[in-house]
Amino acid sequence: MKFLKKKKRLKKVRKFFATCKIKRIEYLEEEFENCEEFLSLSQRETEILHRMKEVLPPEDLALLNEYSDTLNNMMSLKQYFFYQHGFNDSITMHHLFNHKNNVKLHVQFV
């Protein structure tokens, strides 16, 4: 019986951490998308796209858009991969330090 309770508790903890990861990524994404450098590059990207629409034939523009979308998806996947592993590594380190050296980790939720 204790094993089942422990398993349920572990499942709830994992769900909680998954929720924390998602919320943190959403927060960071919003913060990033509102920084001046990103806004400037985003505006530049829009200007270039409008110029390409005027110059390129539709089939070439479609191919370029497909390439750009694929590249963006790859970069997003890479960023998520590194962020996820960094977050998990942080939890692992906290667990090791907290149990071995009695070091406390303070987490602030925003």
C-alpha positions, 0 to 999 in steps of 0.5 A: 500500500505504501508503494502505491501511495509513493508512486502516486505522490511521485506522479503528482510531483512529476506533473507539477515539475512539467507544469513548472517547465511549461510556465517558465518557458512561456514566461521566458518566451514572452520576456524574450519577444518583448526585448528591443533587439528581438523586436528590431530583428522581427521588424527587419524580418517582416520588411525583408519578407515583404520585399521578397514577395515583390521580387520572387515568383510565388513558387520560389517564395513558397520554397523559401518559406518552407525552408525558413519554417523548417529552420525555425522549427529546428532552432526551437527544438534545439532551444527546448532540448537545452532548456529542458536538460538544464532544468532537469540538471538543476533539479538533479544537482539540487537533490544531490546537494540537498541530501549530501551537503545540506545546501538549500535551493530557493525557487521563485515562481513568477 
